[in-house]
């Protein structure tokens, strides 16, 4: 069975390294200021090659969610959730919600980034914001 270990590439290595420090950095275009995810060589908005790895606030809103009842990854025992979070900076991250789950609709709930260890690596997750 597969596990959820990331496939680290030239463009996203600094992001994964930032998670190990329990912060999260994304590429921010030096020309237009757009945060981009997934990381890549050029800005999708203005095609600039210039960017800076920048800390994000780690806050956003749940845009979508699902609960899986089948096991797809060895390190994710069902049932487990997956959420799409629109960060306040703009990009959408797919992650998991940890801690208490909302009793009503998840959509639009404010969340804040959290960090957890899975099989010796740090991965991002989100918690409902206080």
C-alpha angles and dihedrals in degrees: 000000000000124000130216097248110142121246100233116213137182092266100046102037093099090053093054090045090053090055089057086059089049094246127098125227128187131185113270117197111242091208104048104010096239117151111223134207130206092039117241146157099270139030111258090211102051105004093238117157093207119096142149127214103242134185114249125215091242091225131118147120131276108252098177140355144185137184116223118213096180124071114243099158128044091226096050112069114195140283094050133143135231122200135190109219123196102212119221085244091060111254123109119234125193111219143128132278112232128191124026115000120225114266092212130033116336094204113107095010113146113241137184127210121259131181129225138176117243117179093335098314132098116241131179123247133163137237129199106269117248 
